[in-house]
């Protein structure tokens, strides 16, 4: 006669309950953090790191990582991201009126924080002499930004750009390359007069080689006539 198995021998295990409870706890914490408006940036960085590398033995604690001996908040990429984010926020605050009037555009890419100024605000046609009366407040705000704690010690680059319209042979410029470079230099000299350190500066002129709009309309040409000031990411120095 076959031996009858005890009921407990065939009952399903209950180990899944621990995993299920763990998942519910994580979801609860996640939504609690979402509704907390004062969550520290280091905590958010740790959460992002955790969910990007979730696995056995992962920890959500902001502290020493067993594998690297570094803290999540002090990793170089995290630090650069926070510094550039601070620079971006300060720039948007300073230039808010000019952004609304389309005189200034602020973006960010792999190079860093890019502040684009409509060249026509700074210069008259075919001129590299700054129109101080028209652009004084913009230049003052730019100097304030570059001297602020958010950008302290960081390198910046001033890039001059023109449209694709050819240079007047009777004018003072050999090419759009020369005009764009001279305009970038004029902005740099003005910033130096306002107390910005020239040791942090780089200057480039790109002529019409880096358009951001089509050249078939006057509006597109106006977009391409610009001066870009880039607060440089350390990886692109």
C-alpha beads as a LAMMPS data file, in Angstrom:
LAMMPS data file: protein, C-alpha beads

237 atoms
236 bonds

1 atom types
1 bond types

-500.0 500.0 xlo xhi
-500.0 500.0 ylo yhi
-500.0 500.0 zlo zhi

Masses

1 110.0

Atoms # bond

1 1 1 0.000 0.000 0.000
2 1 1 1.467 3.338 -1.106
3 1 1 2.332 5.783 1.594
4 1 1 0.015 8.834 1.552
5 1 1 1.843 12.129 1.217
6 1 1 1.138 14.740 3.777
7 1 1 -0.850 17.741 2.528
8 1 1 1.973 20.152 3.373
9 1 1 4.307 18.243 1.013
10 1 1 2.319 19.298 -2.069
11 1 1 1.239 22.803 -0.967
12 1 1 2.761 25.661 -2.986
13 1 1 5.529 27.655 -1.301
14 1 1 4.947 31.121 0.084
15 1 1 8.380 32.565 -0.718
16 1 1 6.841 34.828 -3.370
17 1 1 5.199 36.852 -0.623
18 1 1 8.536 38.364 0.388
19 1 1 9.250 39.530 -3.189
20 1 1 5.721 40.873 -3.545
21 1 1 5.955 42.775 -0.268
22 1 1 9.330 44.190 -1.304
23 1 1 7.876 45.433 -4.585
24 1 1 4.947 47.101 -2.818
25 1 1 7.328 48.793 -0.406
26 1 1 9.427 50.145 -3.295
27 1 1 6.349 51.455 -5.085
28 1 1 5.147 53.139 -1.895
29 1 1 8.509 54.836 -1.413
30 1 1 8.621 55.880 -5.085
31 1 1 5.250 57.602 -4.995
32 1 1 5.975 59.177 -1.623
33 1 1 9.098 60.751 -3.101
34 1 1 7.196 61.998 -6.156
35 1 1 4.782 63.897 -3.934
36 1 1 7.555 65.387 -1.791
37 1 1 8.529 68.793 -3.296
38 1 1 11.625 69.210 -1.125
39 1 1 13.413 65.977 -1.987
40 1 1 17.162 66.572 -2.022
41 1 1 18.947 66.343 -5.353
42 1 1 21.371 63.732 -3.994
43 1 1 18.440 61.501 -3.098
44 1 1 16.950 61.855 -6.571
45 1 1 20.343 61.000 -8.086
46 1 1 20.547 57.905 -5.922
47 1 1 17.054 56.826 -6.966
48 1 1 17.889 57.258 -10.640
49 1 1 21.107 55.288 -10.184
50 1 1 19.260 52.527 -8.360
51 1 1 16.553 52.041 -10.975
52 1 1 19.112 52.200 -13.788
53 1 1 21.164 49.402 -12.237
54 1 1 18.528 47.515 -10.264
55 1 1 19.560 43.985 -9.352
56 1 1 20.459 41.674 -6.485
57 1 1 22.365 43.459 -3.779
58 1 1 21.494 46.963 -4.987
59 1 1 21.105 49.623 -2.332
60 1 1 19.195 52.889 -2.350
61 1 1 21.308 54.397 0.403
62 1 1 23.156 57.617 -0.416
63 1 1 26.583 56.624 0.785
64 1 1 29.607 54.567 -0.104
65 1 1 29.204 52.185 -3.022
66 1 1 30.740 48.812 -2.249
67 1 1 32.055 48.356 -5.794
68 1 1 33.747 51.727 -6.362
69 1 1 34.376 53.326 -2.989
70 1 1 32.744 56.561 -4.246
71 1 1 29.574 58.237 -3.125
72 1 1 26.797 58.514 -5.667
73 1 1 26.484 62.256 -5.092
74 1 1 30.204 62.869 -5.614
75 1 1 30.653 60.958 -8.887
76 1 1 32.161 63.302 -11.550
77 1 1 29.297 62.995 -14.035
78 1 1 26.749 63.747 -11.298
79 1 1 28.723 66.784 -10.133
80 1 1 29.066 68.181 -13.656
81 1 1 25.373 67.702 -14.247
82 1 1 24.458 69.614 -11.094
83 1 1 26.844 72.488 -11.871
84 1 1 25.552 72.905 -15.416
85 1 1 21.953 72.650 -14.204
86 1 1 22.635 75.476 -11.745
87 1 1 24.187 77.562 -14.542
88 1 1 21.194 76.885 -16.784
89 1 1 18.692 77.944 -14.119
90 1 1 20.612 81.145 -13.348
91 1 1 20.858 82.027 -17.049
92 1 1 17.120 81.517 -17.606
93 1 1 16.372 83.742 -14.611
94 1 1 18.707 86.537 -15.721
95 1 1 17.604 86.596 -19.354
96 1 1 13.913 85.886 -18.892
97 1 1 12.724 89.205 -20.466
98 1 1 15.046 88.756 -23.472
99 1 1 13.963 85.131 -23.891
100 1 1 10.342 86.269 -24.076
101 1 1 11.219 88.835 -26.741
102 1 1 13.270 86.275 -28.780
103 1 1 16.492 88.223 -28.327
104 1 1 18.063 85.380 -26.354
105 1 1 17.731 81.616 -26.604
106 1 1 19.118 79.239 -23.975
107 1 1 19.709 75.549 -24.644
108 1 1 21.960 72.743 -23.448
109 1 1 23.789 69.997 -25.305
110 1 1 26.906 67.872 -24.894
111 1 1 29.098 71.004 -25.089
112 1 1 27.446 72.679 -22.120
113 1 1 24.955 75.516 -21.591
114 1 1 24.494 77.597 -24.747
115 1 1 23.256 81.190 -24.595
116 1 1 22.482 82.450 -28.096
117 1 1 22.168 86.199 -28.665
118 1 1 20.630 87.663 -31.795
119 1 1 23.582 89.327 -33.509
120 1 1 21.382 92.186 -34.701
121 1 1 20.909 93.217 -31.057
122 1 1 24.660 93.704 -30.637
123 1 1 25.786 94.934 -34.047
124 1 1 24.655 96.972 -36.999
125 1 1 24.823 95.360 -40.429
126 1 1 28.382 94.460 -41.516
127 1 1 29.779 95.950 -38.296
128 1 1 31.744 94.415 -35.416
129 1 1 31.309 97.444 -33.185
130 1 1 28.902 96.747 -30.316
131 1 1 25.747 98.807 -30.205
132 1 1 26.107 99.597 -26.502
133 1 1 22.852 101.501 -26.113
134 1 1 20.834 98.583 -27.431
135 1 1 22.711 95.722 -25.780
136 1 1 24.007 97.148 -22.473
137 1 1 21.579 95.281 -20.207
138 1 1 22.154 91.963 -21.994
139 1 1 25.923 92.344 -21.633
140 1 1 25.604 93.332 -17.969
141 1 1 23.492 90.237 -17.307
142 1 1 26.011 88.090 -19.158
143 1 1 28.837 89.456 -17.011
144 1 1 26.766 88.808 -13.863
145 1 1 26.212 85.214 -14.990
146 1 1 29.870 84.560 -15.808
147 1 1 30.975 86.060 -12.473
148 1 1 28.339 84.219 -10.437
149 1 1 28.941 81.339 -8.041
150 1 1 27.114 79.010 -10.446
151 1 1 29.797 79.454 -13.115
152 1 1 32.795 80.348 -10.931
153 1 1 36.046 79.130 -12.461
154 1 1 34.375 77.492 -15.456
155 1 1 35.639 78.020 -18.996
156 1 1 33.355 79.677 -21.517
157 1 1 33.565 80.114 -25.271
158 1 1 32.246 82.987 -27.374
159 1 1 31.318 81.935 -30.906
160 1 1 30.510 84.372 -33.697
161 1 1 28.192 83.314 -36.553
162 1 1 26.971 85.082 -39.701
163 1 1 24.371 84.386 -42.349
164 1 1 25.315 83.117 -45.794
165 1 1 25.114 86.488 -47.524
166 1 1 28.443 87.364 -49.111
167 1 1 30.681 90.142 -47.825
168 1 1 30.600 93.495 -49.591
169 1 1 33.915 93.702 -51.500
170 1 1 34.048 97.421 -50.721
171 1 1 33.566 96.806 -47.008
172 1 1 36.187 96.358 -44.269
173 1 1 35.978 92.539 -44.047
174 1 1 37.774 89.972 -46.131
175 1 1 35.198 87.256 -45.386
176 1 1 32.395 86.196 -43.051
177 1 1 35.048 84.294 -41.129
178 1 1 36.768 87.537 -40.200
179 1 1 33.501 89.327 -39.394
180 1 1 32.262 86.528 -37.105
181 1 1 35.595 86.357 -35.272
182 1 1 35.781 90.123 -34.772
183 1 1 32.254 90.165 -33.371
184 1 1 33.102 87.429 -30.874
185 1 1 36.216 89.364 -29.851
186 1 1 34.197 92.565 -29.385
187 1 1 31.893 90.766 -26.949
188 1 1 34.897 89.350 -25.089
189 1 1 36.566 92.780 -24.739
190 1 1 33.356 94.268 -23.352
191 1 1 33.025 91.426 -20.827
192 1 1 36.628 91.932 -19.732
193 1 1 35.833 95.600 -19.091
194 1 1 32.959 94.370 -16.884
195 1 1 35.329 92.265 -14.783
196 1 1 35.111 88.840 -16.436
197 1 1 38.443 86.991 -16.402
198 1 1 39.888 86.583 -19.900
199 1 1 41.824 83.519 -18.692
200 1 1 38.557 81.569 -18.696
201 1 1 37.611 82.602 -22.227
202 1 1 37.859 81.009 -25.650
203 1 1 36.907 82.768 -28.893
204 1 1 35.880 81.267 -32.240
205 1 1 34.466 82.581 -35.505
206 1 1 32.510 80.170 -37.701
207 1 1 31.285 82.478 -40.459
208 1 1 28.189 80.962 -42.072
209 1 1 29.260 77.317 -41.636
210 1 1 26.950 76.474 -38.690
211 1 1 23.450 77.696 -39.598
212 1 1 20.515 76.907 -37.315
213 1 1 17.839 77.939 -39.832
214 1 1 17.308 77.992 -43.584
215 1 1 18.983 80.730 -45.597
216 1 1 16.112 81.109 -48.069
217 1 1 14.248 83.680 -45.946
218 1 1 15.222 86.905 -44.192
219 1 1 13.975 85.431 -40.907
220 1 1 16.210 82.379 -41.283
221 1 1 19.202 84.576 -42.044
222 1 1 18.453 86.633 -38.926
223 1 1 18.451 83.461 -36.791
224 1 1 21.840 82.485 -38.196
225 1 1 23.371 85.888 -37.379
226 1 1 24.123 85.254 -33.733
227 1 1 26.699 85.202 -30.973
228 1 1 26.748 82.053 -28.833
229 1 1 28.266 82.027 -25.351
230 1 1 28.861 78.464 -24.175
231 1 1 29.516 77.566 -20.542
232 1 1 31.651 74.566 -21.316
233 1 1 31.196 71.077 -19.928
234 1 1 34.526 69.814 -18.559
235 1 1 34.440 66.917 -21.025
236 1 1 34.664 69.374 -23.940
237 1 1 37.508 71.600 -22.772

Bonds

1 1 1 2
2 1 2 3
3 1 3 4
4 1 4 5
5 1 5 6
6 1 6 7
7 1 7 8
8 1 8 9
9 1 9 10
10 1 10 11
11 1 11 12
12 1 12 13
13 1 13 14
14 1 14 15
15 1 15 16
16 1 16 17
17 1 17 18
18 1 18 19
19 1 19 20
20 1 20 21
21 1 21 22
22 1 22 23
23 1 23 24
24 1 24 25
25 1 25 26
26 1 26 27
27 1 27 28
28 1 28 29
29 1 29 30
30 1 30 31
31 1 31 32
32 1 32 33
33 1 33 34
34 1 34 35
35 1 35 36
36 1 36 37
37 1 37 38
38 1 38 39
39 1 39 40
40 1 40 41
41 1 41 42
42 1 42 43
43 1 43 44
44 1 44 45
45 1 45 46
46 1 46 47
47 1 47 48
48 1 48 49
49 1 49 50
50 1 50 51
51 1 51 52
52 1 52 53
53 1 53 54
54 1 54 55
55 1 55 56
56 1 56 57
57 1 57 58
58 1 58 59
59 1 59 60
60 1 60 61
61 1 61 62
62 1 62 63
63 1 63 64
64 1 64 65
65 1 65 66
66 1 66 67
67 1 67 68
68 1 68 69
69 1 69 70
70 1 70 71
71 1 71 72
72 1 72 73
73 1 73 74
74 1 74 75
75 1 75 76
76 1 76 77
77 1 77 78
78 1 78 79
79 1 79 80
80 1 80 81
81 1 81 82
82 1 82 83
83 1 83 84
84 1 84 85
85 1 85 86
86 1 86 87
87 1 87 88
88 1 88 89
89 1 89 90
90 1 90 91
91 1 91 92
92 1 92 93
93 1 93 94
94 1 94 95
95 1 95 96
96 1 96 97
97 1 97 98
98 1 98 99
99 1 99 100
100 1 100 101
101 1 101 102
102 1 102 103
103 1 103 104
104 1 104 105
105 1 105 106
106 1 106 107
107 1 107 108
108 1 108 109
109 1 109 110
110 1 110 111
111 1 111 112
112 1 112 113
113 1 113 114
114 1 114 115
115 1 115 116
116 1 116 117
117 1 117 118
118 1 118 119
119 1 119 120
120 1 120 121
121 1 121 122
122 1 122 123
123 1 123 124
124 1 124 125
125 1 125 126
126 1 126 127
127 1 127 128
128 1 128 129
129 1 129 130
130 1 130 131
131 1 131 132
132 1 132 133
133 1 133 134
134 1 134 135
135 1 135 136
136 1 136 137
137 1 137 138
138 1 138 139
139 1 139 140
140 1 140 141
141 1 141 142
142 1 142 143
143 1 143 144
144 1 144 145
145 1 145 146
146 1 146 147
147 1 147 148
148 1 148 149
149 1 149 150
150 1 150 151
151 1 151 152
152 1 152 153
153 1 153 154
154 1 154 155
155 1 155 156
156 1 156 157
157 1 157 158
158 1 158 159
159 1 159 160
160 1 160 161
161 1 161 162
162 1 162 163
163 1 163 164
164 1 164 165
165 1 165 166
166 1 166 167
167 1 167 168
168 1 168 169
169 1 169 170
170 1 170 171
171 1 171 172
172 1 172 173
173 1 173 174
174 1 174 175
175 1 175 176
176 1 176 177
177 1 177 178
178 1 178 179
179 1 179 180
180 1 180 181
181 1 181 182
182 1 182 183
183 1 183 184
184 1 184 185
185 1 185 186
186 1 186 187
187 1 187 188
188 1 188 189
189 1 189 190
190 1 190 191
191 1 191 192
192 1 192 193
193 1 193 194
194 1 194 195
195 1 195 196
196 1 196 197
197 1 197 198
198 1 198 199
199 1 199 200
200 1 200 201
201 1 201 202
202 1 202 203
203 1 203 204
204 1 204 205
205 1 205 206
206 1 206 207
207 1 207 208
208 1 208 209
209 1 209 210
210 1 210 211
211 1 211 212
212 1 212 213
213 1 213 214
214 1 214 215
215 1 215 216
216 1 216 217
217 1 217 218
218 1 218 219
219 1 219 220
220 1 220 221
221 1 221 222
222 1 222 223
223 1 223 224
224 1 224 225
225 1 225 226
226 1 226 227
227 1 227 228
228 1 228 229
229 1 229 230
230 1 230 231
231 1 231 232
232 1 232 233
233 1 233 234
234 1 234 235
235 1 235 236
236 1 236 237
